[in-house]
Amino acid sequence: MHIPETMKAAVMTKPREIVVETRPVPELNGDEVLVKVMAVGVCGSDVHYYEHGRIGNAIVKNPMILGHECAGEVVAVGGAVSRFRGGERVAIEPQTTCGRCPACKSGKYNLCPDVVFFATPPVDGAFAQYVKAREDFLFPIPDHLPYEEASLVEPFSVGIHAANRTGLKPGATVAIMGMGPVGLMAVVAAKAYGASRIFVTDLEPIRLEAALRLGATHAVNVRERDAVEAILARTDGLGVDAAWETAGNPKALQSALLSVRRGGKLAVVGLPMQAEIPFNVHAITDREIDIYGVFRYANTYPSGIAFLASGIADAASLITDRYSLERTQDALERALNNKSGSLKVMVYPNA
């Protein structure tokens, strides 16, 4: 395949400013693969970096390429690569870990202290025509799975990891607070794991409607009704087996805790702006609630691809806005300012 020496990349030069620049195509190490990026989803973290220039202690100090939910076509491989060849379609797990630390060796490589993650300062991301990745973080996708749906395996993986962390079993009941893209894909994860009832909460009707299409059984608009009251009313006052808070909203986290049955499980997925928030310790201890932190994901991509390829849910219906690489700033503005009308915004770097 012909590979150019340079490529276009959408670079954040400062908050609220994206400039399309010409950059060298990445050079490969022996165990790396060069991928022509065909689709990149706009994530909430991309929007946060774009708006504020930081997430907690992760600060954008130099021009940086955002984007980490991506899929594309293999165009070149390093000399030590054995699993891929040119022309193959792949989803990219946007992280590289050391493989040697205790976390990596235990299978919890998402906790590797030396992880390198796309679009996390100072690492460039995927709003570019080409990216490189180590071969063990690439996964083949079937021909019938479109690139944009394959890019959704990244947010889907967060929901799969939450299901794994909370030990979700067939027949279980689950509540998911916050129907942003991660929350919506978490609905698909709960469905894939066999949840019998899936309660969802949000402020926006478009997101609640999307959740119901994806497999949620009960939707609560928290502008109109208290989430805990609604969930308890439909579970005979018992609560759900597991609750996942995906919005990063302190009030939603409190509601998630209070919606869990005695002996149930709470997963903290979303990150609030403030590091410390009040929590009902009496509710935790009196009911012996197990609390799980969820940080990204590990060992989820093969099952995520298999689930989406099976047609378990119409993931494509989440894609509401499509932009070229040259309009990456418009894509980020759309995701930032149109929460009542947009679900997943997608960028196509090689369109």
Summary of the structure (lengths in Angstrom):
residues: 351
radius of gyration: 20.0
end to end distance: 17.7
largest distance: 64.2
contacts: 1250
relative contact order: 0.16
helix: 30%
strand: 30%
